[in-house]
Amino acid sequence: MGREFLGLFDEWADSYDDSVAGIDPQYKDVFENYDIILSRVAKCAFGNILEFGAGTGNLSKKLMESGYQVTGIEPSAAMRKKASLKLPSLSFLEGDFINFPTPAEPVHTIASSFAFHHLTDSEKEEAVIQYAELLQPMGKIVFADTLFETDDHKEFAINKAQNQEFMDLAEDLQREYYTTLSEMERIFKVNGFHVTFEQMNDFAWLIIAVKK
């Protein structure tokens, strides 16, 4: 459920916005086009939004500016504090992709950016099963996250990071649960979604899944 990474999230809270801005050279390519990616997620969303892994509130801000009602779900207290200071009018609740408070209002879009990879593949499917029950037909899941076309592509990225002496990135790519495009496609399709993928940089993909 991603909670094994809570210590890392808490430590990262103060420097997260610098990381996504490309200041850390190890993660510059990971977060290339970050603002454009978040804007695309917001453009593809609609209605009442349930956002998972809200972090410091960067996607939340884009969604709010687009006029949506947003509820942010974030397991890290440090991240929630940063987000609440940035966006005091929005609600940021404790929870994760699988264990979360169910909103009283209907949910039209489930959104997330750079967070779904904190779940194992089996946990990803467990989450999508819940979302299929939560959403009405034509409801959307709009995620931006790091994926790899194949396991070989992932191994290439790890080796490249090591050769560049980007050891934090290499460790990250090996430690967390970055999956393949085909596995993500399978998870959505078997649970009643039509899904499309668009590559946004060397690491990140825009994932749009519409409930049938």
C-alpha positions in Angstrom: 0.0 0.0 0.0 3.0 2.2 -0.2 3.2 2.8 3.5 6.6 1.1 3.7 7.9 4.3 2.1 6.4 6.7 4.6 9.8 7.5 6.1 11.1 8.5 2.7 8.0 10.6 2.0 8.4 12.5 5.3 12.1 13.1 4.6 11.4 14.2 1.0 8.6 16.7 1.9 10.9 19.7 2.3 12.8 19.1 -0.9 10.1 17.5 -3.1 9.2 20.7 -5.0 12.9 21.3 -5.8 13.1 17.7 -7.1 10.2 18.1 -9.5 11.6 21.4 -10.6 14.6 19.6 -12.0 17.1 21.0 -9.5 18.4 17.5 -8.6 20.2 16.3 -11.7 19.6 12.7 -10.9 15.8 13.2 -11.2 15.8 15.9 -13.9 14.8 13.4 -16.7 12.2 11.7 -14.4 10.4 15.0 -13.9 11.0 16.5 -17.3 7.9 18.4 -18.5 6.5 18.1 -15.0 4.2 21.2 -15.2 2.9 20.1 -18.6 2.2 16.6 -17.3 0.2 17.8 -14.4 -1.7 20.2 -16.7 -2.6 17.2 -18.9 -3.9 15.2 -16.0 -6.1 18.2 -15.0 -7.3 18.7 -18.5 -8.4 15.0 -18.8 -10.2 15.0 -15.4 -13.8 16.1 -14.8 -16.3 16.5 -12.0 -15.5 15.6 -8.4 -11.9 14.5 -8.0 -10.4 12.0 -5.6 -6.6 12.5 -5.7 -4.3 9.8 -4.4 -0.7 10.5 -3.3 -1.4 14.3 -3.2 2.1 15.0 -1.9 2.8 18.7 -1.5 -0.4 19.6 -3.5 1.0 20.4 -7.0 -1.5 18.4 -8.9 -4.2 19.4 -6.4 -3.5 23.1 -7.3 -3.9 22.4 -11.0 -7.2 20.6 -10.4 -8.5 23.3 -8.2 -7.6 26.0 -10.8 -9.6 24.0 -13.3 -12.7 24.4 -11.1 -12.9 20.9 -9.8 -13.9 19.8 -6.3 -10.8 18.0 -5.0 -10.2 15.7 -2.1 -6.6 14.8 -1.6 -5.5 11.5 0.0 -1.9 11.4 1.3 -0.4 9.0 3.9 2.6 11.3 4.9 1.8 13.8 7.6 4.8 16.0 6.5 3.5 16.0 2.9 -0.1 16.9 4.0 1.3 19.8 6.1 3.1 21.2 3.1 0.0 20.8 0.9 -2.3 22.4 3.4 0.0 25.4 3.8 0.1 25.8 0.0 -3.7 25.2 -0.5 -5.5 25.9 2.8 -8.9 25.8 1.2 -8.5 22.2 0.1 -9.1 19.0 2.1 -6.1 16.7 2.5 -7.0 13.5 4.3 -4.8 10.7 5.7 -5.0 7.5 3.6 -3.5 5.6 0.7 -4.5 4.1 -2.6 -6.2 1.2 -0.9 -7.2 2.4 2.6 -8.9 5.7 2.4 -12.0 7.6 3.6 -14.9 7.2 1.1 -16.2 10.6 0.0 -19.8 11.4 0.7 -20.2 13.0 -2.8 -20.0 11.0 -6.1 -16.5 10.6 -7.5 -16.2 11.3 -11.2 -12.4 11.2 -11.6 -9.6 9.4 -9.6 -6.3 11.2 -10.2 -2.7 10.8 -9.2 0.8 11.9 -10.2 4.1 10.1 -9.7 2.7 7.9 -6.9 1.0 4.7 -8.1 4.4 2.9 -8.4 4.6 2.8 -4.6 2.2 -0.2 -4.9 3.2 -3.7 -5.9 1.4 -5.1 -9.0 -1.0 -7.1 -6.8 -1.8 -4.0 -4.8 -2.3 -1.9 -7.9 -4.9 -4.4 -9.0 -6.5 -4.4 -5.6 -6.8 -0.6 -5.8 -8.2 -0.6 -9.4 -10.9 -3.2 -8.3 -12.0 -0.7 -5.6 -12.0 2.2 -8.1 -14.2 0.2 -10.5 -16.7 -0.1 -7.7 -16.5 3.5 -6.8 -16.8 5.0 -10.2 -20.0 5.1 -12.4 -19.8 4.1 -16.1 -17.7 6.7 -18.0 -15.9 7.6 -14.8 -12.2 8.2 -15.2 -8.9 7.2 -13.7 -6.2 9.7 -14.8 -2.7 8.9 -13.6 0.7 10.2 -14.5 3.5 7.8 -13.4 6.7 6.1 -14.3 6.3 3.0 -16.4 8.5 0.9 -18.6 7.6 -0.7 -21.9 9.3 -3.9 -20.9 11.5 -5.3 -18.1 14.4 -4.8 -20.5 13.6 -1.1 -20.7 13.6 -0.9 -16.9 16.9 -2.7 -16.7 18.4 -0.3 -19.3 17.3 2.7 -17.2 18.9 1.2 -14.1 22.2 0.5 -15.9 22.2 4.0 -17.4 21.7 5.6 -14.0 24.5 3.5 -12.5 26.8 4.5 -15.4 26.0 8.2 -14.8 26.8 7.6 -11.1 23.2 8.5 -10.3 23.1 6.0 -7.5 20.0 7.4 -5.7 18.0 7.1 -8.9 19.4 3.6 -9.6 18.5 2.5 -6.0 15.0 4.1 -6.4 14.4 2.2 -9.7 15.3 -1.1 -8.1 13.5 -0.5 -4.7 10.1 0.7 -5.8 7.5 -1.1 -7.8 7.8 0.3 -11.3 5.7 -1.9 -13.5 5.5 -2.5 -17.3 3.0 -1.0 -19.7 1.5 -4.4 -20.5 0.9 -5.3 -16.9 -0.8 -1.9 -16.3 -2.9 -2.4 -19.4 -3.9 -5.9 -18.1 -4.9 -4.6 -14.7 -7.2 -2.0 -16.1 -8.8 -4.1 -18.9 -9.7 -7.1 -16.7 -11.4 -4.8 -14.3 -13.7 -3.1 -16.9 -11.8 -0.1 -18.1 -10.8 1.1 -21.6 -7.2 2.4 -21.1 -4.8 4.4 -23.2 -1.2 5.4 -22.6 0.8 8.4 -23.8 4.5 8.8 -23.1 5.4 12.2 -21.6 9.1 11.8 -21.1 11.7 9.0 -20.9 10.1 7.8 -17.6 6.6 9.2 -17.3 3.4 8.1 -19.0 -0.1 9.6 -19.0 -2.6 6.8 -18.2 -6.3 7.4 -18.9 -8.7 4.6 -18.0 -12.5 5.0 -18.6 -14.9 2.7 -16.9 -17.1 0.9 -19.4 
